[in-house]
Amino acid sequence: MKKFLNFVFALTLIFCLADRVKAEELIAEHIDSNELFEQVILSTPETGDGNITEETAEEAPVQAAEISENTAQTSGNRSLRDVLKNVYNLEVERYDHPEYLFREPLTYNFKPESKMDNIHVWGAFNAYNDMAFYDTGNLQDKVSFNALNVGVDGFLKNNNGDFRVMLGFPVHSQRNYTQGLFADVFVATNKIPHHRIQIGHFRPQVGMEGGSSSYTIGFLGRSQIARNFGMARRLGGRIKGDYSFIDYDFGLYSSGTFFEEWFPGAEFVGWVNVKPLAKVDENKYGKLKIGGGVDVGKREDNFFVTGAYIGYDYKKFSADFEWANANGYNGYYGHSRKHATGFYTTIGYMITKKLQVLACYDQFTPNKEFSDNKQREITLGLNYFIKGQALRLILNYVFCQNDNAKDSHRIMLGAQILI
């Protein structure tokens, strides 16, 4: 715990010192007069018709940054000092997809005549110190990792296609090292208007939170239905569509997860969202998304998971509700024949542009054949977005209540760094 707190303190100290250095240099060099270090606004990838869509922004690798003309002209001979200034000045407009601190120096741009546009090398770290206090008087203190990844994203010209190779460095006790090493390995095309076709090894959309990126979820831990029913990566292909009033994700996969088995059976995952407020002013009415889907297949035995979701965002306020029911499932911890169900509801509010407060009630029944075996988690969270999702500090408090065990309390202090 002490080492982790020292790490967070050092991270904060670096940016405080950077603030002082920048202020002194502004006075001495008057660099504002040339706008040489203009703030960087990062972009999202475009679809084939040139329009940025919500679905593309959430799921596709994020395209290279848009920088000022002066910065672009001098990027070839930029010093480390200049790169650090650029990182300091980086501003992120959105928090619903990952951004990276050192995107520009770690991106190679191809010549205009090449079919390739650019290749971006990146790394990700999301970890936390977890202190669990039990009513029995016991205390557990450990460091846990949500993500420790290194990746390469490549983009064709005009965003016609892209690929990703992401390596994970897992510590899961039920799988060997190589089964978790190659996390995302896929190719995709965006040439069909409003659509994205993706083939390879990746996380399918089993539930809204279960199919979301680890870098964008609000808490350090996912909901119980996401942890049990979703999150597992598979080999397969999907087609995703995104229109004004509807988006969808349909995929066929091998039911073998994390390369544990080649093809133990087939699996279909489908999810549809309806957006009834798509054509009205979101500043006045907000954004509403109503969705549902299924995950059905065979691995040792048949499994069938259904789910439903409602999400609403209005200015600084957000609310999410998701429910799922399983007659057997094929999730992160493997295949299960159990009949289980659960739901969660989360509300959030952006106090400032950088500080977010969250609260969640999460209930799960791991086996419906037995009574009085519900598991409840009440979570309070704070997110401090120093540089959006690229540099985020996270604090969670979780009250755990189990019908068959003593209550417990958890305090989790974490950080996320995307470079």
TIKOL-434696 format. One record per residue (C-alpha): x, z, y; residue in one letter. Coordinates in steps of 0.05 Angstrom, whole numbers, always signed. Layout:
N
{X=X Z=Z Y=Y residuo=a}
...
# end
This chain:
419
{X=+0 Z=+0 Y=+0 residuo=m}
{X=+56 Z=+18 Y=+48 residuo=k}
{X=+92 Z=-48 Y=+37 residuo=k}
{X=+27 Z=-87 Y=+49 residuo=f}
{X=+13 Z=-50 Y=+114 residuo=l}
{X=+85 Z=-64 Y=+136 residuo=n}
{X=+73 Z=-138 Y=+122 residuo=f}
{X=+9 Z=-140 Y=+163 residuo=v}
{X=+43 Z=-102 Y=+220 residuo=f}
{X=+102 Z=-150 Y=+220 residuo=a}
{X=+55 Z=-209 Y=+222 residuo=l}
{X=+19 Z=-181 Y=+283 residuo=t}
{X=+85 Z=-164 Y=+316 residuo=l}
{X=+110 Z=-235 Y=+309 residuo=i}
{X=+50 Z=-263 Y=+347 residuo=f}
{X=+55 Z=-210 Y=+401 residuo=c}
{X=+128 Z=-228 Y=+412 residuo=l}
{X=+110 Z=-302 Y=+412 residuo=a}
{X=+59 Z=-288 Y=+466 residuo=d}
{X=+113 Z=-255 Y=+510 residuo=r}
{X=+164 Z=-311 Y=+498 residuo=v}
{X=+112 Z=-363 Y=+515 residuo=k}
{X=+94 Z=-328 Y=+580 residuo=a}
{X=+166 Z=-323 Y=+602 residuo=e}
{X=+180 Z=-397 Y=+585 residuo=e}
{X=+119 Z=-420 Y=+623 residuo=l}
{X=+147 Z=-387 Y=+686 residuo=i}
{X=+218 Z=-413 Y=+675 residuo=a}
{X=+205 Z=-484 Y=+652 residuo=e}
{X=+136 Z=-501 Y=+681 residuo=h}
{X=+118 Z=-539 Y=+617 residuo=i}
{X=+45 Z=-540 Y=+636 residuo=d}
{X=+60 Z=-593 Y=+689 residuo=s}
{X=+77 Z=-643 Y=+634 residuo=n}
{X=+26 Z=-617 Y=+583 residuo=e}
{X=+81 Z=-624 Y=+532 residuo=l}
{X=+54 Z=-567 Y=+489 residuo=f}
{X=-20 Z=-581 Y=+496 residuo=e}
{X=-64 Z=-543 Y=+448 residuo=q}
{X=-76 Z=-577 Y=+381 residuo=v}
{X=-148 Z=-588 Y=+359 residuo=i}
{X=-151 Z=-602 Y=+285 residuo=l}
{X=-195 Z=-656 Y=+258 residuo=s}
{X=-238 Z=-664 Y=+195 residuo=t}
{X=-237 Z=-726 Y=+151 residuo=p}
{X=-285 Z=-782 Y=+166 residuo=e}
{X=-331 Z=-818 Y=+119 residuo=t}
{X=-327 Z=-893 Y=+107 residuo=g}
{X=-375 Z=-907 Y=+164 residuo=d}
{X=-334 Z=-865 Y=+213 residuo=g}
{X=-380 Z=-806 Y=+216 residuo=n}
{X=-358 Z=-735 Y=+202 residuo=i}
{X=-407 Z=-701 Y=+154 residuo=t}
{X=-416 Z=-629 Y=+136 residuo=e}
{X=-408 Z=-642 Y=+62 residuo=e}
{X=-343 Z=-681 Y=+72 residuo=t}
{X=-314 Z=-628 Y=+117 residuo=a}
{X=-328 Z=-573 Y=+66 residuo=e}
{X=-302 Z=-606 Y=+3 residuo=e}
{X=-251 Z=-660 Y=+19 residuo=a}
{X=-178 Z=-645 Y=+35 residuo=p}
{X=-173 Z=-639 Y=+110 residuo=v}
{X=-143 Z=-700 Y=+145 residuo=q}
{X=-81 Z=-696 Y=+190 residuo=a}
{X=-84 Z=-662 Y=+257 residuo=a}
{X=-101 Z=-698 Y=+322 residuo=e}
{X=-48 Z=-681 Y=+373 residuo=i}
{X=-36 Z=-699 Y=+445 residuo=s}
{X=-2 Z=-765 Y=+462 residuo=e}
{X=+59 Z=-731 Y=+491 residuo=n}
{X=+67 Z=-687 Y=+430 residuo=t}
{X=+60 Z=-746 Y=+383 residuo=a}
{X=+114 Z=-785 Y=+420 residuo=q}
{X=+164 Z=-728 Y=+414 residuo=t}
{X=+147 Z=-704 Y=+344 residuo=s}
{X=+204 Z=-742 Y=+312 residuo=g}
{X=+259 Z=-700 Y=+345 residuo=n}
{X=+222 Z=-635 Y=+355 residuo=r}
{X=+262 Z=-571 Y=+345 residuo=s}
{X=+241 Z=-510 Y=+306 residuo=l}
{X=+228 Z=-475 Y=+372 residuo=r}
{X=+180 Z=-530 Y=+393 residuo=d}
{X=+145 Z=-528 Y=+325 residuo=v}
{X=+134 Z=-453 Y=+333 residuo=l}
{X=+106 Z=-463 Y=+403 residuo=k}
{X=+58 Z=-514 Y=+374 residuo=n}
{X=+36 Z=-464 Y=+321 residuo=v}
{X=+25 Z=-412 Y=+374 residuo=y}
{X=-18 Z=-459 Y=+415 residuo=n}
{X=-59 Z=-482 Y=+355 residuo=l}
{X=-134 Z=-474 Y=+365 residuo=e}
{X=-184 Z=-481 Y=+308 residuo=v}
{X=-255 Z=-502 Y=+326 residuo=e}
{X=-287 Z=-486 Y=+258 residuo=r}
{X=-282 Z=-432 Y=+206 residuo=y}
{X=-321 Z=-465 Y=+149 residuo=d}
{X=-261 Z=-504 Y=+121 residuo=h}
{X=-187 Z=-489 Y=+114 residuo=p}
{X=-135 Z=-507 Y=+167 residuo=e}
{X=-59 Z=-500 Y=+163 residuo=y}
{X=-8 Z=-470 Y=+210 residuo=l}
{X=+47 Z=-522 Y=+198 residuo=f}
{X=+5 Z=-583 Y=+185 residuo=r}
{X=+43 Z=-629 Y=+233 residuo=e}
{X=+115 Z=-616 Y=+210 residuo=p}
{X=+93 Z=-617 Y=+137 residuo=l}
{X=+56 Z=-683 Y=+143 residuo=t}
{X=+90 Z=-750 Y=+130 residuo=y}
{X=+57 Z=-809 Y=+164 residuo=n}
{X=+66 Z=-878 Y=+132 residuo=f}
{X=+80 Z=-943 Y=+169 residuo=k}
{X=+19 Z=-981 Y=+197 residuo=p}
{X=+25 Z=-1036 Y=+144 residuo=e}
{X=+21 Z=-985 Y=+86 residuo=s}
{X=-44 Z=-972 Y=+50 residuo=k}
{X=-27 Z=-898 Y=+53 residuo=m}
{X=-42 Z=-861 Y=+117 residuo=d}
{X=-6 Z=-794 Y=+106 residuo=n}
{X=+15 Z=-741 Y=+56 residuo=i}
{X=+9 Z=-668 Y=+72 residuo=h}
{X=+47 Z=-613 Y=+35 residuo=v}
{X=+18 Z=-543 Y=+43 residuo=w}
{X=+18 Z=-472 Y=+15 residuo=g}
{X=-35 Z=-417 Y=+12 residuo=a}
{X=-32 Z=-342 Y=+5 residuo=f}
{X=-93 Z=-296 Y=+0 residuo=n}
{X=-80 Z=-226 Y=-26 residuo=a}
{X=-102 Z=-155 Y=-13 residuo=y}
{X=-87 Z=-82 Y=-27 residuo=n}
{X=-144 Z=-53 Y=-67 residuo=d}
{X=-156 Z=+23 Y=-67 residuo=m}
{X=-212 Z=+46 Y=-112 residuo=a}
{X=-239 Z=+117 Y=-108 residuo=f}
{X=-282 Z=+141 Y=-166 residuo=y}
{X=-331 Z=+199 Y=-167 residuo=d}
{X=-291 Z=+227 Y=-225 residuo=t}
{X=-234 Z=+239 Y=-176 residuo=g}
{X=-190 Z=+183 Y=-202 residuo=n}
{X=-154 Z=+136 Y=-154 residuo=l}
{X=-129 Z=+66 Y=-169 residuo=q}
{X=-84 Z=+28 Y=-120 residuo=d}
{X=-62 Z=-43 Y=-135 residuo=k}
{X=-46 Z=-110 Y=-102 residuo=v}
{X=-91 Z=-168 Y=-123 residuo=s}
{X=-84 Z=-243 Y=-109 residuo=f}
{X=-143 Z=-289 Y=-95 residuo=n}
{X=-97 Z=-349 Y=-83 residuo=a}
{X=-23 Z=-365 Y=-88 residuo=l}
{X=-21 Z=-441 Y=-85 residuo=n}
{X=+23 Z=-499 Y=-67 residuo=v}
{X=-9 Z=-567 Y=-57 residuo=g}
{X=+0 Z=-640 Y=-37 residuo=v}
{X=-57 Z=-680 Y=-5 residuo=d}
{X=-52 Z=-755 Y=+4 residuo=g}
{X=-98 Z=-800 Y=+45 residuo=f}
{X=-110 Z=-874 Y=+47 residuo=l}
{X=-120 Z=-912 Y=+112 residuo=k}
{X=-189 Z=-904 Y=+144 residuo=n}
{X=-202 Z=-846 Y=+97 residuo=n}
{X=-221 Z=-895 Y=+42 residuo=n}
{X=-193 Z=-848 Y=-10 residuo=g}
{X=-151 Z=-786 Y=-22 residuo=d}
{X=-118 Z=-745 Y=-77 residuo=f}
{X=-97 Z=-673 Y=-87 residuo=r}
{X=-47 Z=-638 Y=-133 residuo=v}
{X=-52 Z=-562 Y=-126 residuo=m}
{X=-11 Z=-514 Y=-167 residuo=l}
{X=-35 Z=-443 Y=-178 residuo=g}
{X=+7 Z=-384 Y=-199 residuo=f}
{X=-42 Z=-343 Y=-240 residuo=p}
{X=-40 Z=-274 Y=-268 residuo=v}
{X=-103 Z=-277 Y=-310 residuo=h}
{X=-92 Z=-239 Y=-375 residuo=s}
{X=-138 Z=-283 Y=-418 residuo=q}
{X=-100 Z=-348 Y=-404 residuo=r}
{X=-28 Z=-369 Y=-411 residuo=n}
{X=+13 Z=-391 Y=-352 residuo=y}
{X=+7 Z=-466 Y=-361 residuo=t}
{X=-69 Z=-464 Y=-368 residuo=q}
{X=-75 Z=-441 Y=-296 residuo=g}
{X=-15 Z=-477 Y=-266 residuo=l}
{X=-50 Z=-543 Y=-251 residuo=f}
{X=-111 Z=-521 Y=-212 residuo=a}
{X=-137 Z=-581 Y=-172 residuo=d}
{X=-114 Z=-649 Y=-196 residuo=v}
{X=-161 Z=-705 Y=-173 residuo=f}
{X=-170 Z=-771 Y=-139 residuo=v}
{X=-230 Z=-789 Y=-95 residuo=a}
{X=-260 Z=-847 Y=-56 residuo=t}
{X=-304 Z=-844 Y=+6 residuo=n}
{X=-315 Z=-920 Y=+13 residuo=k}
{X=-389 Z=-916 Y=-4 residuo=i}
{X=-426 Z=-894 Y=+60 residuo=p}
{X=-451 Z=-822 Y=+56 residuo=h}
{X=-419 Z=-813 Y=-13 residuo=h}
{X=-357 Z=-785 Y=-45 residuo=r}
{X=-336 Z=-799 Y=-117 residuo=i}
{X=-285 Z=-751 Y=-147 residuo=q}
{X=-251 Z=-753 Y=-216 residuo=i}
{X=-202 Z=-702 Y=-245 residuo=g}
{X=-195 Z=-627 Y=-253 residuo=h}
{X=-230 Z=-583 Y=-201 residuo=f}
{X=-283 Z=-530 Y=-189 residuo=r}
{X=-355 Z=-557 Y=-196 residuo=p}
{X=-414 Z=-534 Y=-154 residuo=q}
{X=-442 Z=-479 Y=-200 residuo=v}
{X=-480 Z=-443 Y=-145 residuo=g}
{X=-465 Z=-445 Y=-71 residuo=m}
{X=-413 Z=-390 Y=-71 residuo=e}
{X=-388 Z=-404 Y=-141 residuo=g}
{X=-367 Z=-474 Y=-120 residuo=g}
{X=-338 Z=-455 Y=-52 residuo=s}
{X=-264 Z=-454 Y=-32 residuo=s}
{X=-228 Z=-387 Y=-38 residuo=s}
{X=-202 Z=-399 Y=+32 residuo=y}
{X=-270 Z=-400 Y=+66 residuo=t}
{X=-311 Z=-345 Y=+34 residuo=i}
{X=-327 Z=-286 Y=+80 residuo=g}
{X=-304 Z=-229 Y=+35 residuo=f}
{X=-242 Z=-217 Y=-7 residuo=l}
{X=-286 Z=-218 Y=-69 residuo=g}
{X=-342 Z=-265 Y=-89 residuo=r}
{X=-412 Z=-243 Y=-109 residuo=s}
{X=-424 Z=-222 Y=-181 residuo=q}
{X=-464 Z=-284 Y=-199 residuo=i}
{X=-407 Z=-327 Y=-172 residuo=a}
{X=-354 Z=-287 Y=-210 residuo=r}
{X=-392 Z=-292 Y=-276 residuo=n}
{X=-428 Z=-359 Y=-274 residuo=f}
{X=-383 Z=-402 Y=-230 residuo=g}
{X=-311 Z=-410 Y=-205 residuo=m}
{X=-283 Z=-442 Y=-269 residuo=a}
{X=-248 Z=-509 Y=-261 residuo=r}
{X=-263 Z=-566 Y=-310 residuo=r}
{X=-244 Z=-638 Y=-325 residuo=l}
{X=-297 Z=-688 Y=-304 residuo=g}
{X=-326 Z=-730 Y=-249 residuo=g}
{X=-377 Z=-720 Y=-194 residuo=r}
{X=-414 Z=-759 Y=-141 residuo=i}
{X=-433 Z=-725 Y=-76 residuo=k}
{X=-482 Z=-751 Y=-25 residuo=g}
{X=-494 Z=-727 Y=+46 residuo=d}
{X=-551 Z=-750 Y=+90 residuo=y}
{X=-586 Z=-719 Y=+150 residuo=s}
{X=-640 Z=-682 Y=+111 residuo=f}
{X=-609 Z=-676 Y=+42 residuo=i}
{X=-542 Z=-670 Y=+6 residuo=d}
{X=-529 Z=-668 Y=-68 residuo=y}
{X=-474 Z=-660 Y=-120 residuo=d}
{X=-481 Z=-686 Y=-192 residuo=f}
{X=-425 Z=-683 Y=-243 residuo=g}
{X=-410 Z=-692 Y=-317 residuo=l}
{X=-354 Z=-649 Y=-346 residuo=y}
{X=-320 Z=-624 Y=-408 residuo=s}
{X=-345 Z=-553 Y=-420 residuo=s}
{X=-273 Z=-532 Y=-434 residuo=g}
{X=-248 Z=-493 Y=-374 residuo=t}
{X=-176 Z=-485 Y=-348 residuo=f}
{X=-148 Z=-533 Y=-401 residuo=f}
{X=-164 Z=-481 Y=-455 residuo=e}
{X=-199 Z=-534 Y=-497 residuo=e}
{X=-200 Z=-609 Y=-491 residuo=w}
{X=-274 Z=-626 Y=-504 residuo=f}
{X=-314 Z=-571 Y=-538 residuo=p}
{X=-378 Z=-602 Y=-510 residuo=g}
{X=-410 Z=-637 Y=-451 residuo=a}
{X=-433 Z=-602 Y=-388 residuo=e}
{X=-478 Z=-625 Y=-330 residuo=f}
{X=-476 Z=-591 Y=-262 residuo=v}
{X=-525 Z=-612 Y=-208 residuo=g}
{X=-541 Z=-583 Y=-140 residuo=w}
{X=-587 Z=-607 Y=-84 residuo=v}
{X=-594 Z=-580 Y=-13 residuo=n}
{X=-650 Z=-596 Y=+36 residuo=v}
{X=-636 Z=-589 Y=+111 residuo=k}
{X=-705 Z=-588 Y=+146 residuo=p}
{X=-677 Z=-575 Y=+216 residuo=l}
{X=-626 Z=-631 Y=+215 residuo=a}
{X=-657 Z=-671 Y=+271 residuo=k}
{X=-673 Z=-615 Y=+320 residuo=v}
{X=-627 Z=-580 Y=+370 residuo=d}
{X=-586 Z=-530 Y=+330 residuo=e}
{X=-570 Z=-491 Y=+393 residuo=n}
{X=-644 Z=-478 Y=+399 residuo=k}
{X=-668 Z=-474 Y=+327 residuo=y}
{X=-605 Z=-464 Y=+286 residuo=g}
{X=-586 Z=-495 Y=+219 residuo=k}
{X=-627 Z=-483 Y=+156 residuo=l}
{X=-606 Z=-502 Y=+85 residuo=k}
{X=-649 Z=-493 Y=+23 residuo=i}
{X=-619 Z=-511 Y=-44 residuo=g}
{X=-621 Z=-504 Y=-119 residuo=g}
{X=-587 Z=-529 Y=-181 residuo=g}
{X=-571 Z=-523 Y=-255 residuo=v}
{X=-511 Z=-518 Y=-300 residuo=d}
{X=-527 Z=-538 Y=-372 residuo=v}
{X=-483 Z=-554 Y=-431 residuo=g}
{X=-453 Z=-533 Y=-498 residuo=k}
{X=-391 Z=-493 Y=-513 residuo=r}
{X=-395 Z=-456 Y=-580 residuo=e}
{X=-469 Z=-451 Y=-564 residuo=d}
{X=-518 Z=-479 Y=-512 residuo=n}
{X=-519 Z=-448 Y=-443 residuo=f}
{X=-566 Z=-458 Y=-384 residuo=f}
{X=-558 Z=-431 Y=-313 residuo=v}
{X=-608 Z=-441 Y=-256 residuo=t}
{X=-598 Z=-421 Y=-183 residuo=g}
{X=-630 Z=-423 Y=-114 residuo=a}
{X=-602 Z=-413 Y=-44 residuo=y}
{X=-625 Z=-404 Y=+28 residuo=i}
{X=-576 Z=-404 Y=+86 residuo=g}
{X=-589 Z=-400 Y=+160 residuo=y}
{X=-541 Z=-403 Y=+219 residuo=d}
{X=-559 Z=-392 Y=+291 residuo=y}
{X=-504 Z=-389 Y=+343 residuo=k}
{X=-463 Z=-327 Y=+325 residuo=k}
{X=-510 Z=-303 Y=+270 residuo=f}
{X=-511 Z=-325 Y=+197 residuo=s}
{X=-551 Z=-304 Y=+136 residuo=a}
{X=-546 Z=-325 Y=+62 residuo=d}
{X=-588 Z=-310 Y=+1 residuo=f}
{X=-573 Z=-335 Y=-69 residuo=e}
{X=-604 Z=-321 Y=-137 residuo=w}
{X=-584 Z=-343 Y=-206 residuo=a}
{X=-609 Z=-335 Y=-277 residuo=n}
{X=-570 Z=-351 Y=-341 residuo=a}
{X=-590 Z=-361 Y=-413 residuo=n}
{X=-517 Z=-363 Y=-432 residuo=g}
{X=-463 Z=-386 Y=-383 residuo=y}
{X=-394 Z=-418 Y=-380 residuo=n}
{X=-358 Z=-384 Y=-322 residuo=g}
{X=-290 Z=-360 Y=-299 residuo=y}
{X=-284 Z=-308 Y=-355 residuo=y}
{X=-305 Z=-357 Y=-409 residuo=g}
{X=-368 Z=-374 Y=-448 residuo=h}
{X=-421 Z=-321 Y=-459 residuo=s}
{X=-487 Z=-321 Y=-498 residuo=r}
{X=-516 Z=-264 Y=-456 residuo=k}
{X=-579 Z=-271 Y=-415 residuo=h}
{X=-561 Z=-248 Y=-345 residuo=a}
{X=-588 Z=-251 Y=-275 residuo=t}
{X=-570 Z=-230 Y=-204 residuo=g}
{X=-574 Z=-243 Y=-130 residuo=f}
{X=-539 Z=-227 Y=-65 residuo=y}
{X=-557 Z=-229 Y=+9 residuo=t}
{X=-505 Z=-231 Y=+65 residuo=t}
{X=-512 Z=-227 Y=+140 residuo=i}
{X=-456 Z=-240 Y=+189 residuo=g}
{X=-444 Z=-239 Y=+264 residuo=y}
{X=-387 Z=-265 Y=+307 residuo=m}
{X=-374 Z=-208 Y=+356 residuo=i}
{X=-322 Z=-251 Y=+392 residuo=t}
{X=-291 Z=-319 Y=+376 residuo=k}
{X=-241 Z=-284 Y=+331 residuo=k}
{X=-277 Z=-223 Y=+304 residuo=l}
{X=-332 Z=-226 Y=+252 residuo=q}
{X=-372 Z=-170 Y=+220 residuo=v}
{X=-407 Z=-179 Y=+152 residuo=l}
{X=-453 Z=-140 Y=+106 residuo=a}
{X=-475 Z=-157 Y=+35 residuo=c}
{X=-521 Z=-128 Y=-18 residuo=y}
{X=-505 Z=-154 Y=-87 residuo=d}
{X=-542 Z=-138 Y=-152 residuo=q}
{X=-527 Z=-163 Y=-222 residuo=f}
{X=-557 Z=-151 Y=-291 residuo=t}
{X=-504 Z=-170 Y=-343 residuo=p}
{X=-552 Z=-167 Y=-403 residuo=n}
{X=-627 Z=-171 Y=-394 residuo=k}
{X=-639 Z=-148 Y=-466 residuo=e}
{X=-622 Z=-77 Y=-445 residuo=f}
{X=-655 Z=-35 Y=-391 residuo=s}
{X=-619 Z=+5 Y=-339 residuo=d}
{X=-554 Z=-36 Y=-337 residuo=n}
{X=-556 Z=-62 Y=-266 residuo=k}
{X=-492 Z=-65 Y=-224 residuo=q}
{X=-498 Z=-61 Y=-149 residuo=r}
{X=-446 Z=-73 Y=-95 residuo=e}
{X=-456 Z=-59 Y=-21 residuo=i}
{X=-401 Z=-90 Y=+20 residuo=t}
{X=-382 Z=-84 Y=+94 residuo=l}
{X=-329 Z=-131 Y=+120 residuo=g}
{X=-288 Z=-149 Y=+182 residuo=l}
{X=-252 Z=-215 Y=+191 residuo=n}
{X=-201 Z=-225 Y=+247 residuo=y}
{X=-186 Z=-299 Y=+255 residuo=f}
{X=-118 Z=-301 Y=+289 residuo=i}
{X=-114 Z=-377 Y=+277 residuo=k}
{X=-180 Z=-391 Y=+242 residuo=g}
{X=-175 Z=-392 Y=+166 residuo=q}
{X=-101 Z=-410 Y=+174 residuo=a}
{X=-84 Z=-338 Y=+193 residuo=l}
{X=-137 Z=-285 Y=+179 residuo=r}
{X=-136 Z=-210 Y=+170 residuo=l}
{X=-191 Z=-181 Y=+126 residuo=i}
{X=-218 Z=-111 Y=+116 residuo=l}
{X=-273 Z=-95 Y=+64 residuo=n}
{X=-307 Z=-32 Y=+42 residuo=y}
{X=-347 Z=-35 Y=-23 residuo=v}
{X=-394 Z=+17 Y=-52 residuo=f}
{X=-403 Z=+3 Y=-127 residuo=c}
{X=-463 Z=+32 Y=-164 residuo=q}
{X=-470 Z=+22 Y=-238 residuo=n}
{X=-529 Z=+47 Y=-281 residuo=d}
{X=-480 Z=+62 Y=-338 residuo=n}
{X=-419 Z=+88 Y=-300 residuo=a}
{X=-398 Z=+133 Y=-244 residuo=k}
{X=-403 Z=+107 Y=-172 residuo=d}
{X=-340 Z=+85 Y=-138 residuo=s}
{X=-314 Z=+65 Y=-69 residuo=h}
{X=-264 Z=+10 Y=-54 residuo=r}
{X=-224 Z=-4 Y=+9 residuo=i}
{X=-190 Z=-72 Y=+10 residuo=m}
{X=-141 Z=-94 Y=+64 residuo=l}
{X=-119 Z=-166 Y=+59 residuo=g}
{X=-89 Z=-226 Y=+93 residuo=a}
{X=-96 Z=-302 Y=+87 residuo=q}
{X=-40 Z=-350 Y=+108 residuo=i}
{X=-46 Z=-425 Y=+101 residuo=l}
{X=+18 Z=-463 Y=+119 residuo=i}
# end
